[in-house]
């Protein structure tokens, strides 16, 4: 079952924002389309009074997402940074912040955000892939290889019942590592 289907069938879908991250004009346009739930800030943001002078957390998240889609990396990073201050433990926001840093070509900062996202949610397989891509951009091939090895182990554990997100992350990472091999 795909991630989108899992989210749609989730009992918590009323608390999720479905975000299609199509980074078409961003330098990481090859990212493709990724379906992610938004931060868990649904009605809680209103209840807790989480707002700033420029808008609420949900608005900043959506604005950051729209800016990221438009390739306005710095502004997206600022908005997502605000959201992280309010919902810092959300793996999806950490991942999107990492994508904003990648878009700005700040690969060290991107890798840090992807590691945080993985620590927060080990099932966010796309974060493993982009962590490895950041390592490749930093010319740290061994670290990228370790991420691929980790994805291999995850695939072995789930046998034939692996989530589509894991298989997709593994396949595209393996292809990217092979593509970037020195000739």
C-alpha positions in Angstrom: 0.0 0.0 0.0 1.5 3.4 -1.0 2.1 6.2 1.5 -0.7 8.3 0.1 -3.2 5.4 0.6 -1.9 4.8 4.1 -2.4 8.5 5.0 -5.9 8.6 3.4 -7.0 5.6 5.4 -5.4 6.8 8.6 -7.8 7.6 11.4 -5.7 10.8 12.0 -6.1 12.1 8.5 -8.2 15.0 9.8 -5.0 16.2 11.6 -2.8 15.8 8.5 -2.1 18.2 5.6 -1.4 16.3 2.5 1.6 17.9 0.9 2.7 17.1 -2.6 6.3 18.3 -2.8 6.9 18.9 -6.5 10.2 20.8 -6.4 9.9 21.6 -10.1 11.8 24.9 -10.2 14.2 23.9 -7.4 17.7 22.5 -8.1 16.5 19.2 -6.7 13.8 18.9 -9.3 14.7 15.2 -9.7 13.1 14.7 -6.3 9.8 13.8 -8.1 6.6 13.9 -6.2 6.4 12.9 -2.5 3.3 12.7 -0.5 3.8 13.6 3.1 1.5 14.4 5.9 1.9 17.9 7.4 2.9 18.6 10.9 0.7 17.5 13.7 -0.5 21.0 14.4 -4.1 20.7 13.4 -6.5 22.2 15.9 -3.8 22.1 18.6 -2.3 25.3 17.1 -5.5 27.2 17.6 -6.1 25.7 21.0 -2.5 26.5 22.2 -2.6 29.9 20.7 0.5 29.3 18.6 0.6 32.4 16.4 3.0 35.1 15.6 2.4 38.6 14.2 2.6 37.3 10.6 0.3 34.3 10.9 -0.3 30.9 12.5 1.8 27.8 12.3 -0.5 26.1 9.8 -0.3 29.1 7.6 3.5 29.2 7.8 3.7 25.5 7.0 1.6 25.9 3.9 3.4 29.1 2.8 6.7 27.3 3.3 5.6 24.4 1.3 4.3 26.7 -1.5 7.6 28.6 -1.5 9.6 25.3 -1.7 7.5 24.2 -4.7 8.2 27.5 -6.3 11.9 27.2 -5.8 12.1 30.1 -3.3 14.4 28.1 -1.1 15.5 30.8 1.4 12.0 32.0 2.2 10.7 28.4 2.4 13.5 27.6 4.9 12.6 30.6 7.0 8.9 29.7 7.2 9.7 26.0 7.9 12.2 27.1 10.5 9.4 29.0 12.3 7.2 25.9 12.1 10.0 23.8 13.6 10.2 26.1 16.6 6.6 25.4 17.3 6.4 21.7 16.2 10.1 20.8 16.5 9.5 17.1 16.9 7.7 16.6 13.6 9.7 14.5 11.2 7.9 15.8 8.1 8.7 19.4 8.8 12.3 18.4 9.6 12.4 16.6 6.2 11.0 19.6 4.4 13.5 21.9 6.1 16.2 19.6 4.9 14.8 19.9 1.3 14.9 23.7 1.6 18.5 23.5 2.7 19.3 21.2 -0.2 17.6 23.6 -2.5 19.9 26.3 -1.2 22.9 23.9 -1.7 23.6 23.9 2.1 24.2 20.2 2.2 25.7 20.1 5.7 22.5 21.7 7.1 20.3 19.5 4.9 22.0 16.4 6.2 21.5 17.5 9.8 17.8 18.0 9.2 17.4 14.6 7.4 19.2 12.9 10.4 16.8 14.6 12.8 13.8 13.4 10.7 15.1 9.9 10.7 15.6 9.9 14.5 12.1 11.2 14.9 10.5 8.8 12.4 12.6 5.8 11.2 9.8 5.0 8.7 10.3 8.2 6.7 12.4 6.4 4.1 12.6 9.4 1.7 14.7 11.1 4.4 17.3 8.3 4.2 17.5 8.8 0.5 18.1 12.5 0.7 20.5 12.2 3.6 22.6 9.9 1.3 22.2 12.4 -1.6 23.5 15.2 0.7 26.5 13.0 1.6 27.1 12.4 -2.1 27.0 16.1 -2.7 29.5 16.6 0.2 31.7 13.9 -1.5 31.2 11.5 1.4 30.6 8.4 -0.6 31.2 6.0 2.3 28.5 7.6 4.4 26.1 7.4 1.4 27.0 3.8 1.0 26.2 3.1 4.7 22.8 4.6 4.2 22.2 2.3 1.2 23.4 -0.6 3.4 20.9 0.4 6.1 18.1 0.4 3.5 19.2 -3.0 2.4 18.9 -4.3 6.0 15.4 -2.7 6.3 14.4 -4.5 3.1 15.7 -7.8 4.4 13.7 -7.4 7.7 10.4 -6.7 5.9 10.8 -9.5 3.4 8.1 -9.3 0.7 6.0 -6.9 2.8 8.1 -3.8 2.4 6.4 -0.4 2.1 6.5 1.2 -1.3 8.4 4.1 0.2 11.3 1.9 1.3 11.6 0.2 -2.1 11.5 3.5 -3.9 14.1 5.1 -1.7 16.4 2.1 -2.0 16.0 1.9 -5.8 16.7 5.5 -6.5 19.6 5.7 -4.0 21.3 2.7 -5.5 20.9 4.2 -9.0 22.3 7.6 -7.9 25.3 6.0 -6.2 26.0 4.0 -9.3 25.5 7.1 -11.5 28.0 9.1 -9.4 30.7 6.4 -9.4 34.0 7.7 -10.6 34.9 6.4 -14.0 
